[in-house]
């Protein structure tokens, strides 16, 4: 039986993956790590969102007007129109707080919340280390100062995104909302990083 506590499997490797699980691995290959990283509890394709919205509308049509529904659907279509990526599939592992995103069946992004107790970066526990100490150590190891806006702090050269760890004024975000996301390539969707402020810690 595989050692579920083996730290080598829970090491964040910027632009590479998570421990021995590397980016661009296929979904089928990722299942080989289920005993260590947790079983898949749900998955969805963001392109199916319209169908889910319509299903919700059928349940709530006494509270949502057709005009409001039309606005929602137009917003979803506009968002999808700006997405140049291939077929996207998102898998969730609720027990261990991991979410994996695939583009055209290749792993391109991993996200973790505080249920990922074993997750670490260069032997530094992600969710149990003080945010300032974590960010300083990451910056030193990555040789990169992050940038920040509101509750999101980003290491853009390494495609690492920390949410609810530290704000611009050095105050900590809500520990219950903390997530860490890392990708093989820069984020296409989401807030424009040019709006972020340098956060000098090294």
N, CA and C of each residue as an Amber inpcrd file, in Angstrom:
protein
   606
   0.8370000  -1.1970000   0.0000000   0.0000000   0.0000000   0.0000000
   0.8790000   1.2580000   0.0000000   0.4420000   2.2490000  -0.7660000
   1.2260000   3.4770000  -0.8730000   1.1390000   4.2870000   0.4160000
   2.2340000   4.9480000   0.7500000   2.2990000   5.7660000   1.9670000
   1.5990000   7.0930000   1.7040000   0.4240000   7.2730000   2.2920000
  -0.3670000   8.4740000   2.0400000   0.2580000   9.7160000   2.6740000
   1.1770000   9.5350000   3.5940000   1.7910000  10.6800000   4.2670000
   3.1380000  11.0480000   3.6560000   3.4990000  10.3570000   2.5900000
   4.8040000  10.5900000   1.9630000   4.9010000  12.0320000   1.4730000
   5.8110000  12.8090000   2.0580000   5.8890000  14.2400000   1.7560000
   6.2680000  14.5310000   0.3110000   6.9650000  13.5990000  -0.3280000
   7.3930000  13.8520000  -1.7100000   6.2020000  14.0100000  -2.6480000
   5.0390000  13.4670000  -2.2530000   3.8470000  13.5760000  -3.0940000
   3.1100000  14.8950000  -2.8840000   3.4400000  15.6120000  -1.8250000
   2.7110000  16.8270000  -1.4730000   3.5680000  18.0860000  -1.6010000
   4.6200000  18.0080000  -2.3920000   5.5260000  19.1400000  -2.5990000
   5.0660000  19.9710000  -3.7960000   4.8010000  21.2660000  -3.5460000
   4.4420000  22.1700000  -4.6360000   5.6830000  22.4390000  -5.4780000
   5.5980000  22.1210000  -6.7590000   6.7030000  22.3590000  -7.6870000
   6.2350000  23.3570000  -8.7330000   6.6340000  24.6260000  -8.5920000
   6.1600000  25.6710000  -9.5030000   6.3830000  25.3270000 -10.9750000
   5.3260000  25.4920000 -11.7590000   5.3350000  25.2480000 -13.2070000
   5.6080000  23.7880000 -13.5720000   5.7090000  22.9100000 -12.5730000
   6.0100000  21.4880000 -12.8200000   4.8520000  20.6040000 -12.3910000
   4.3150000  20.8310000 -11.1760000   3.2140000  20.0110000 -10.7120000
   3.1790000  19.8610000  -9.2130000   2.7540000  18.6930000  -8.7500000
   2.6480000  18.3950000  -7.3290000   3.3830000  17.0920000  -7.0610000
   4.5470000  17.1910000  -6.4190000   5.3590000  16.0060000  -6.1650000
   5.6700000  15.2540000  -7.4430000   5.2830000  13.9690000  -7.4780000
   5.5630000  13.1430000  -8.6500000   4.4940000  13.2680000  -9.7340000
   3.4680000  14.0660000  -9.4450000   2.4020000  14.3140000 -10.4250000
   2.7510000  15.5680000 -11.2190000   3.0440000  15.4240000 -12.4870000
   3.4960000  16.5490000 -13.3000000   2.3930000  17.0860000 -14.1980000
   2.4890000  18.3670000 -14.5000000   1.5660000  18.9920000 -15.4370000
   1.6770000  18.3230000 -16.8180000   0.6000000  18.3990000 -17.5700000
   0.4330000  17.7910000 -18.8940000   0.2120000  16.2850000 -18.8260000
   0.0990000  15.7460000 -17.5860000  -0.2740000  14.3500000 -17.4120000
  -1.7540000  14.1990000 -17.7820000  -2.1290000  13.0660000 -18.3510000
  -3.5240000  12.8430000 -18.7390000  -4.3730000  12.5050000 -17.5120000
  -5.6770000  12.6410000 -17.6460000  -6.5820000  12.3050000 -16.5370000
  -6.4100000  10.8520000 -16.1030000  -6.2770000   9.9720000 -17.0640000
  -6.1200000   8.5540000 -16.7440000  -4.8510000   8.3200000 -15.9340000
  -3.7670000   8.9840000 -16.3020000  -2.5090000   8.8260000 -15.5750000
  -2.6100000   9.4050000 -14.1590000  -3.3900000  10.4630000 -13.9970000
  -3.5410000  11.0890000 -12.6820000  -4.2370000  10.1410000 -11.7040000
  -5.1180000   9.2770000 -12.1950000  -5.8300000   8.3640000 -11.3010000
  -4.8800000   7.4320000 -10.5540000  -3.6650000   7.2690000 -11.0410000
  -2.6750000   6.4280000 -10.3480000  -2.3000000   7.0230000  -8.9880000
  -2.6140000   8.3050000  -8.7730000  -2.2750000   8.9830000  -7.5220000
  -3.4780000   9.1060000  -6.5870000  -4.6020000   8.5020000  -6.9420000
  -5.8220000   8.6530000  -6.1360000  -5.6520000   8.1580000  -4.6990000
  -4.8890000   7.0870000  -4.4920000  -4.7110000   6.5540000  -3.1380000
  -3.9570000   7.5190000  -2.2340000  -3.1760000   8.4080000  -2.8470000
  -2.3650000   9.3510000  -2.0840000  -3.0400000  10.7200000  -1.9950000
  -3.5320000  11.2070000  -3.1160000  -4.0880000  12.5550000  -3.1790000
  -5.5820000  12.6070000  -2.9020000  -6.2270000  11.4540000  -2.8420000
  -7.6560000  11.4130000  -2.5610000  -8.4710000  11.0460000  -3.7820000
  -9.5990000  10.4210000  -3.5380000 -10.4910000  10.0220000  -4.6170000
 -11.2250000  11.2300000  -5.1980000 -11.5260000  11.1670000  -6.4840000
 -12.2950000  12.2230000  -7.1380000 -13.7330000  12.1430000  -6.6420000
 -14.2530000  13.2470000  -6.1400000 -15.6200000  13.2620000  -5.6190000
 -16.6090000  13.9140000  -6.5860000 -16.1120000  14.7520000  -7.4870000
 -16.9850000  15.3530000  -8.5020000 -16.1290000  15.9340000  -9.6170000
 -16.7530000  16.1300000 -10.7600000 -16.0740000  16.7830000 -11.8760000
 -17.1080000  17.4960000 -12.7360000 -16.6630000  18.5430000 -13.4110000
 -17.5780000  19.2600000 -14.2940000 -16.8090000  20.0010000 -15.3760000
 -17.5140000  20.3070000 -16.4240000 -16.9870000  21.1010000 -17.5380000
 -17.6500000  22.4670000 -17.4570000 -16.8700000  23.5540000 -17.3280000
 -17.4790000  24.8820000 -17.2340000 -18.4170000  25.2050000 -18.3990000
 -18.2020000  24.5630000 -19.5430000 -19.0670000  24.8140000 -20.6960000
 -20.4900000  24.3200000 -20.4570000 -20.6390000  23.4210000 -19.4700000
 -21.9660000  22.9030000 -19.1420000 -22.7300000  23.8170000 -18.1920000
 -22.1140000  24.9400000 -17.8300000 -22.7250000  25.8300000 -16.8510000
 -24.1020000  26.3070000 -17.2990000 -24.2570000  26.5590000 -18.5850000
 -25.5410000  27.0460000 -19.0870000 -26.6650000  26.0640000 -18.7750000
 -26.3790000  24.7680000 -18.9340000 -27.4050000  23.7590000 -18.6480000
 -27.7870000  23.7680000 -17.1710000 -26.7680000  23.9170000 -16.2990000
 -27.0370000  23.9550000 -14.8680000 -27.8490000  25.1930000 -14.4960000
 -27.5440000  26.3190000 -15.1670000 -28.2820000  27.5520000 -14.8890000
 -29.7450000  27.4000000 -15.2820000 -29.9720000  26.7740000 -16.4320000
 -31.3610000  26.5550000 -16.8520000 -32.0920000  25.6470000 -15.8870000
 -31.4200000  24.6150000 -15.3880000 -32.0270000  23.7150000 -14.4070000
 -32.4040000  24.4740000 -13.1300000 -31.4930000  25.3650000 -12.7250000
 -31.7530000  26.1860000 -11.5360000 -32.9270000  27.1200000 -11.7730000
 -32.9950000  27.6680000 -12.9860000 -34.0920000  28.5790000 -13.3270000
 -35.4480000  27.8760000 -13.2130000 -35.5020000  26.6240000 -13.6550000
 -36.7450000  25.8660000 -13.5710000 -37.2090000  25.7260000 -12.1260000
 -36.2410000  25.6270000 -11.2070000 -36.5800000  25.5030000  -9.7960000
 -36.9570000  26.8440000  -9.1670000 -36.3660000  27.9210000  -9.6960000
 -36.5360000  29.2440000  -9.0740000 -37.2670000  30.2500000  -9.9590000
 -37.9920000  29.7680000 -10.9660000 -38.5920000  30.7070000 -11.9190000
 -39.6800000  31.5910000 -11.3020000 -40.1540000  31.2170000 -10.1100000
 -41.1040000  32.0920000  -9.4230000 -40.4110000  33.3030000  -8.8130000
 -39.0710000  33.2340000  -8.7340000 -38.3110000  34.3220000  -8.1050000
 -37.4010000  35.0580000  -9.0870000 -37.1540000  34.4580000 -10.2640000
 -36.2860000  35.0670000 -11.2760000 -37.0940000  35.3120000 -12.5390000
 -37.0570000  36.5390000 -13.0450000 -37.8140000  36.8570000 -14.2630000
 -37.0700000  36.3530000 -15.4990000 -37.7740000  36.2390000 -16.5950000
 -37.1480000  35.8050000 -17.8490000 -36.0910000  36.8070000 -18.2940000
 -36.3490000  38.0820000 -18.0490000 -35.3860000  39.1240000 -18.4370000
 -34.0900000  38.9730000 -17.6450000 -34.1980000  38.6810000 -16.3490000
 -33.0120000  38.4700000 -15.5150000 -32.2540000  37.2290000 -15.9650000
 -33.0020000  36.2020000 -16.3210000 -32.3770000  34.9730000 -16.7940000
 -31.6220000  35.2180000 -18.0990000 -32.1990000  36.0200000 -18.9770000
 -31.5530000  36.3360000 -20.2510000 -30.2330000  37.0640000 -20.0120000
 -30.2160000  37.9810000 -19.0540000 -28.9840000  38.7170000 -18.7310000
 -27.9060000  37.7760000 -18.2120000 -28.3170000  36.8130000 -17.3740000
 -27.3660000  35.8450000 -16.8280000 -26.7610000  35.0040000 -17.9520000
 -27.6080000  34.5290000 -18.8630000 -27.1300000  33.6770000 -19.9470000
 -26.2120000  34.4540000 -20.8950000 -26.5270000  35.7160000 -21.1450000
 -25.6790000  36.5430000 -22.0120000 -24.3080000  36.7620000 -21.3720000
 -24.2810000  36.9250000 -20.0450000 -23.0080000  37.1020000 -19.3370000
 -22.1680000  35.8380000 -19.4260000 -22.8070000  34.6750000 -19.2920000
 -22.0920000  33.3980000 -19.3950000 -21.5250000  33.2150000 -20.7960000
 -22.3250000  33.5300000 -21.8150000 -21.8710000  33.3920000 -23.1990000
 -20.7140000  34.3390000 -23.4840000 -20.7730000  35.5490000 -22.9400000
 -19.6890000  36.5200000 -23.1400000 -18.3990000  36.0290000 -22.5030000
 -18.5160000  35.4450000 -21.3120000 -17.3360000  34.9200000 -20.6220000
 -16.7260000  33.7630000 -21.4070000 -17.5580000  32.8730000 -21.9090000
 -17.0610000  31.7360000 -22.6920000 -16.4320000  32.1780000 -23.9980000
 -16.9560000  33.2660000 -24.5660000 -16.4230000  33.7580000 -25.8370000
 -14.9960000  34.2600000 -25.6870000 -14.6510000  34.7290000 -24.4790000
 -13.3050000  35.2460000 -24.2210000 -12.3180000  34.1530000 -23.8310000
 -12.7810000  32.9160000 -23.7410000 -11.9340000  31.8060000 -23.2980000
 -11.3540000  31.0720000 -24.5090000 -10.0580000  31.2750000 -24.7890000
  -9.4420000  30.6490000 -25.9620000  -8.9410000  29.2280000 -25.7160000
  -9.1620000  28.7120000 -24.5040000  -8.6450000  27.3960000 -24.1650000
  -9.4350000  26.2930000 -24.8620000  -8.8910000  25.0810000 -24.7810000
  -9.5660000  23.9280000 -25.3510000 -10.6670000  23.4390000 -24.4230000
 -10.9550000  22.1480000 -24.4830000 -11.9800000  21.5570000 -23.6370000
 -11.4720000  21.4970000 -22.1940000 -12.2090000  22.0970000 -21.2900000
 -11.7970000  22.1840000 -19.8840000 -12.6090000  21.2000000 -19.0330000
 -11.9220000  20.4950000 -18.1540000 -12.5820000  19.6250000 -17.1820000
 -11.9550000  19.9000000 -15.8190000 -12.7970000  20.0440000 -14.8080000
 -12.3320000  20.3120000 -13.4510000 -12.7410000  19.1630000 -12.5450000
 -11.7770000  18.6190000 -11.7960000 -12.0300000  17.5180000 -10.8690000
 -11.7680000  17.9670000  -9.4410000 -12.6450000  17.5240000  -8.5260000
 -12.5210000  17.8950000  -7.1150000 -12.2580000  16.6580000  -6.2630000
 -11.3670000  16.8190000  -5.3080000 -11.1040000  15.8000000  -4.2910000
 -11.4140000  16.4280000  -2.9370000 -12.6480000  16.2880000  -2.5040000
 -13.1290000  17.0160000  -1.3330000 -12.3730000  16.6610000  -0.0600000
 -12.0440000  15.3970000   0.1300000 -11.4130000  14.9700000   1.3860000
 -10.0590000  15.6160000   1.6040000  -9.3340000  15.8540000   0.5290000
  -7.9840000  16.4250000   0.6600000  -7.8950000  17.8630000   0.1530000
  -9.0160000  18.4400000  -0.2620000  -9.0380000  19.8460000  -0.6510000
  -8.2990000  20.1790000  -1.9290000  -8.1560000  19.2120000  -2.8300000
  -7.4560000  19.4480000  -4.0940000  -8.4320000  19.5550000  -5.2600000
  -8.1590000  20.4810000  -6.1590000  -8.9260000  20.6210000  -7.3990000
  -7.9400000  20.6160000  -8.5510000  -8.2240000  19.8160000  -9.5600000
  -7.3450000  19.7060000 -10.7330000  -8.0930000  20.1910000 -11.9670000
  -7.3970000  20.9530000 -12.7920000  -8.0130000  21.4200000 -14.0380000
  -7.2380000  20.8700000 -15.2270000  -7.9890000  20.3850000 -16.2000000
  -7.4010000  19.8070000 -17.4100000  -7.8330000  20.6090000 -18.6220000
  -6.9100000  20.7780000 -19.5450000  -7.2240000  21.3800000 -20.8400000
  -6.9010000  20.3480000 -21.9090000  -7.9350000  19.9650000 -22.6630000
  -7.7660000  18.9110000 -23.6730000  -7.1220000  17.6700000 -23.0690000
  -7.6280000  17.2850000 -21.8810000  -7.2270000  16.0660000 -21.1740000
  -5.8040000  16.1000000 -20.6100000  -5.2110000  17.2880000 -20.5030000
  -3.8790000  17.4160000 -19.9100000  -3.9530000  18.3140000 -18.6750000
  -3.3510000  17.8570000 -17.5860000  -3.3590000  18.6130000 -16.3370000
  -2.6020000  19.9280000 -16.4960000  -3.2740000  21.0470000 -16.2090000
  -2.6440000  22.3570000 -16.3770000  -2.6800000  23.2210000 -15.1190000
  -3.5010000  22.8110000 -14.1280000  -3.6530000  23.6460000 -12.9380000
  -4.0440000  22.7930000 -11.7400000  -3.5010000  23.1490000 -10.5720000
  -3.8740000  22.5040000  -9.3170000  -4.2070000  23.5960000  -8.2980000
  -5.2750000  23.3790000  -7.5620000  -5.6700000  24.3210000  -6.5190000
  -5.8730000  23.5420000  -5.2320000  -5.4950000  24.1350000  -4.1020000
  -5.6410000  23.4670000  -2.8070000  -6.2030000  24.4380000  -1.7780000
  -7.0110000  23.8960000  -0.8570000  -7.4620000  24.7000000   0.2770000
  -6.8970000  24.0950000   1.5600000  -7.3310000  24.6070000   2.7080000
  -6.6670000  24.2100000   3.9580000  -6.9370000  22.7800000   4.3980000
  -7.7190000  22.0240000   3.6280000  -7.8530000  20.5930000   3.9130000
  -6.6100000  19.8320000   3.4530000  -5.8060000  20.4640000   2.6070000
  -4.5660000  19.8420000   2.1270000  -3.4820000  20.0540000   3.1770000
  -3.6330000  19.4000000   4.3040000  -2.7620000  19.6230000   5.4640000
  -1.2920000  19.3160000   5.1790000  -1.0280000  18.3610000   4.2910000
   0.3490000  17.9410000   4.0400000   1.0490000  18.7810000   2.9670000
   0.3060000  19.6690000   2.3260000   0.8800000  20.4560000   1.2360000
   1.9980000  21.3580000   1.7560000   3.1300000  21.3560000   1.0580000
   4.2530000  22.1880000   1.4820000   5.0690000  22.6600000   0.2740000
   5.8540000  23.6730000   0.5300000   6.7640000  24.2220000  -0.4690000
   8.1610000  24.2340000   0.1400000   9.0410000  23.4120000  -0.4040000
  10.4060000  23.3390000   0.1090000  10.4140000  23.1350000   1.6260000
   9.6240000  22.1680000   2.0880000   9.5040000  21.7880000   3.5000000
   8.7600000  22.8060000   4.3570000   8.1680000  23.8140000   3.7500000
   7.4020000  24.8230000   4.4840000   5.9180000  24.4830000   4.3630000
   5.2280000  24.1740000   5.4480000   3.7930000  23.8770000   5.3750000
   3.0120000  25.1030000   4.8740000   2.1900000  24.9030000   3.8700000
   1.4830000  26.0270000   3.2520000   0.4380000  26.6380000   4.1710000
  -0.3900000  25.8000000   4.7920000  -1.5420000  26.3180000   5.5150000
  -1.3550000  26.4290000   7.0270000  -0.2240000  25.9770000   7.5500000
   0.0000000  26.1070000   8.9920000   1.1370000  27.0660000   9.3400000
   1.8410000  27.5550000   8.3280000   2.8950000  28.5550000   8.5510000
   2.2570000  29.9410000   8.5370000   2.7940000  30.8740000   9.3070000
   2.2400000  32.2320000   9.2810000   2.3760000  32.7800000   7.8590000
   1.3460000  33.4630000   7.3450000   1.3790000  33.9360000   5.9600000
   2.5980000  34.7730000   5.6000000   2.9870000  35.7040000   6.4880000
   4.1340000  36.5520000   6.1780000   5.4090000  35.7280000   6.0820000
   5.5990000  34.8130000   7.0190000   6.7740000  33.9490000   6.9900000
   6.7840000  33.0890000   5.7320000   5.6220000  32.5440000   5.3760000
   5.5170000  31.7210000   4.1740000   5.8770000  32.5140000   2.9300000
   5.2970000  33.7000000   2.7930000   5.5270000  34.5140000   1.5940000
   6.9880000  34.9440000   1.4950000   7.5960000  35.3030000   2.6240000
   9.0130000  35.6970000   2.6150000   9.8960000  34.5390000   2.1700000
   9.6200000  33.3430000   2.6990000  10.4320000  32.1760000   2.3400000
  10.2210000  31.7770000   0.8820000   8.9730000  31.8670000   0.4110000
   8.6990000  31.5490000  -0.9850000   9.3980000  32.5410000  -1.9050000
   9.3300000  33.8090000  -1.5540000   9.9680000  34.8390000  -2.3740000
  11.4700000  34.6110000  -2.4630000  12.0720000  34.2440000  -1.3450000
  13.5180000  34.0010000  -1.3250000  13.8750000  32.7830000  -2.1720000
  13.0950000  31.7080000  -2.0410000  13.3750000  30.4880000  -2.8040000
  13.1180000  30.6780000  -4.2950000  12.0560000  31.3970000  -4.6140000
  11.6910000  31.6160000  -6.0150000  12.4860000  32.7450000  -6.6560000
  13.1450000  33.5400000  -5.7940000  13.8840000  34.7260000  -6.2590000
  12.9520000  35.6640000  -7.0310000  11.7920000  35.8700000  -6.4330000
  10.7730000  36.7190000  -7.0580000   9.9140000  37.3860000  -5.9920000
   9.7760000  38.7120000  -6.0780000   8.8320000  39.4090000  -5.2260000
   7.4350000  39.2440000  -5.8140000   6.4380000  38.9670000  -4.9640000
   5.0860000  38.8210000  -5.4960000   4.4290000  40.1670000  -5.7750000
   3.2410000  40.0990000  -6.3400000   2.3980000  41.2790000  -6.5290000
   1.0770000  40.9830000  -5.8210000   0.3290000  42.0460000  -5.4750000
  -0.8670000  41.8480000  -4.6700000  -1.9920000  42.7850000  -5.0890000
  -3.2050000  42.2810000  -4.9580000  -4.4080000  43.1090000  -5.1350000
  -5.5020000  42.5100000  -4.2730000  -6.0840000  43.3310000  -3.4220000
  -7.1280000  42.8750000  -2.5060000  -6.6220000  41.6580000  -1.7220000
  -7.2880000  40.5160000  -1.8420000  -6.9070000  39.3290000  -1.0720000
  -6.0360000  38.3530000  -1.8550000  -5.6400000  38.7220000  -3.0740000
  -4.8420000  37.7900000  -3.8760000  -3.4030000  38.2600000  -4.0140000
  -2.4820000  37.3470000  -3.7380000  -1.0570000  37.6080000  -3.8600000
  -0.5000000  36.6210000  -4.8900000   0.2850000  37.1360000  -5.8610000
   0.6960000  36.3270000  -7.0080000   2.2090000  36.3870000  -7.2240000
   2.7790000  35.2230000  -7.5220000   4.1540000  35.1410000  -8.0140000
   4.0390000  34.8990000  -9.5250000   3.9800000  35.9710000 -10.3240000
   3.6450000  35.8230000 -11.7500000   4.6340000  35.0050000 -12.5730000
   5.9280000  35.0980000 -12.2750000   6.9110000  34.3380000 -13.0560000
   6.7850000  32.8410000 -12.8070000   6.2470000  32.4840000 -11.6610000
   6.1180000  31.0750000 -11.2870000   4.6730000  30.5740000 -11.3380000
   3.7510000  31.4440000 -11.7790000   2.3400000  31.0740000 -11.9330000
   1.7320000  30.5110000 -10.6460000   2.0340000  31.1820000  -9.5180000
   1.4960000  30.7820000  -8.2190000   0.5590000  31.8850000  -7.7210000
  -0.6220000  31.4780000  -7.2480000  -1.6450000  32.4160000  -6.8080000
  -2.0910000  32.0390000  -5.3890000  -1.8920000  32.9460000  -4.4390000
  -2.2930000  32.7380000  -3.0540000  -3.4730000  33.6480000  -2.7440000
  -4.5500000  33.0690000  -2.2180000  -5.7260000  33.8740000  -1.8970000
  -5.9850000  33.8660000  -0.3950000  -6.2120000  35.0530000   0.1410000
  -6.5380000  35.2610000   1.5560000  -5.3750000  34.9450000   2.5030000
  -4.1400000  35.0930000   2.0050000  -2.9690000  34.9350000   2.8740000
  -2.5300000  36.3110000   3.3950000  -2.1620000  37.2150000   2.4930000
  -1.7160000  38.5520000   2.8880000  -2.2870000  39.6120000   1.9520000
  -2.5620000  40.7840000   2.5420000  -2.9980000  41.9330000   1.7570000
  -1.8350000  42.9170000   1.6070000  -2.0690000  43.9330000   0.8420000
  -1.0330000  44.9430000   0.5610000  -0.4710000  45.5580000   1.8390000
  -1.3390000  45.7550000   2.8480000  -0.9040000  46.3960000   4.0960000
  -0.3150000  45.3990000   5.0970000  -0.0220000  44.1830000   4.6370000
   0.5910000  43.1240000   5.4400000  -0.3780000  42.4520000   6.4150000
  -1.6460000  42.8500000   6.4010000  -2.6140000  42.1700000   7.2550000
  -2.9790000  40.8200000   6.6240000  -3.3730000  39.8930000   7.4800000
  -3.7100000  38.5470000   6.9990000  -5.1650000  38.4590000   6.5690000
  -5.4160000  37.6230000   5.5540000  -6.7730000  37.3590000   5.1290000
  -7.4110000  36.3060000   6.0250000  -8.6530000  36.0090000   5.7660000
  -9.3930000  35.0260000   6.5520000  -8.8280000  33.6290000   6.3160000
  -8.3300000  32.9460000   7.3670000  -7.7450000  31.6100000   7.1900000
  -8.7030000  30.6030000   6.5700000 -10.0120000  30.7770000   6.8110000
 -11.0030000  29.8420000   6.2800000 -11.1540000  29.9490000   4.7610000
 -10.7040000  31.0790000   4.1960000 -10.8540000  31.2930000   2.7530000
  -9.5670000  31.0230000   1.9710000  -8.5140000  30.5870000   2.6400000
  -7.2170000  30.4610000   1.9810000  -7.1710000  29.3340000   0.9550000
  -6.6320000  29.6920000  -0.1950000  -6.3930000  28.7020000  -1.2460000
  -5.0720000  29.0220000  -1.9220000  -4.4840000  28.0090000  -2.4970000
  -3.2600000  28.1760000  -3.2770000  -3.4710000  27.5000000  -4.6190000
  -3.1550000  28.2090000  -5.6850000  -3.2840000  27.6600000  -7.0230000
  -1.9560000  27.8140000  -7.7450000  -1.5600000  26.7810000  -8.4680000
  -0.3610000  26.9000000  -9.2940000  -0.6240000  26.2440000 -10.6420000
  -0.0170000  26.8270000 -11.6740000  -0.3200000  26.4640000 -13.0570000
   0.9430000  26.2310000 -13.8660000   0.7820000  25.5740000 -14.9990000
   1.9220000  25.3690000 -15.8890000   2.1960000  26.6100000 -16.7300000
   1.1800000  27.4560000 -16.9070000   1.3390000  28.6640000 -17.7160000
   0.5180000  29.7920000 -17.1100000   0.7410000  31.0230000 -17.5360000
   0.0010000  32.1500000 -16.9520000  -1.5100000  31.9800000 -17.0680000
  -2.2140000  32.5880000 -16.1390000  -3.6720000  32.5550000 -16.1290000
  -4.2160000  33.3840000 -17.2880000  -5.1460000  32.8140000 -18.0200000
  -5.7530000  33.5220000 -19.1460000  -6.9300000  34.3630000 -18.6680000
  -7.7920000  33.7610000 -17.8730000  -8.9650000  34.4540000 -17.3660000
  -8.6640000  35.0300000 -15.9870000  -9.5820000  35.8640000 -15.4910000
  -9.3730000  36.4400000 -14.1650000  -8.8640000  37.8680000 -14.2530000
  -8.5520000  38.4360000 -13.1090000  -8.1280000  39.8330000 -13.0290000
  -6.8040000  40.0680000 -13.7370000  -6.7250000  41.1700000 -14.4530000
  -5.5020000  41.5620000 -15.1550000  -4.4050000  41.8550000 -14.1300000
  -3.2790000  41.1670000 -14.2510000  -2.2030000  41.3340000 -13.2680000
  -1.5320000  42.7010000 -13.3410000  -1.7800000  43.4300000 -14.4090000
  -1.1900000  44.7730000 -14.5020000  -1.8120000  45.7160000 -13.4650000
  -2.9310000  45.3130000 -12.8940000  -3.5860000  46.1240000 -11.8710000
  -3.0380000  45.8470000 -10.4690000  -2.1280000  44.8920000 -10.3530000
  -1.6010000  44.5010000  -9.0490000  -0.4270000  45.3920000  -8.6340000
  -0.1550000  45.4090000  -7.3300000   0.8890000  46.2520000  -6.7600000
   2.0750000  45.3850000  -6.3020000   3.3120000  45.8270000  -6.5560000
   4.4770000  45.0540000  -6.0750000   4.4480000  44.9110000  -4.5580000
   4.8490000  43.7390000  -4.0950000   4.8600000  43.4230000  -2.6650000
   6.2770000  42.9750000  -2.3370000   7.1210000  43.9110000  -1.9470000
   8.5300000  43.6320000  -1.7770000   8.8350000  43.0230000  -0.4090000
   9.3200000  41.7970000  -0.4350000   9.6910000  41.1250000   0.8150000
  11.1400000  40.6190000   0.7760000  11.7900000  40.7360000  -0.3910000
  13.2000000  40.3690000  -0.4960000  13.9650000  41.5010000  -1.1600000
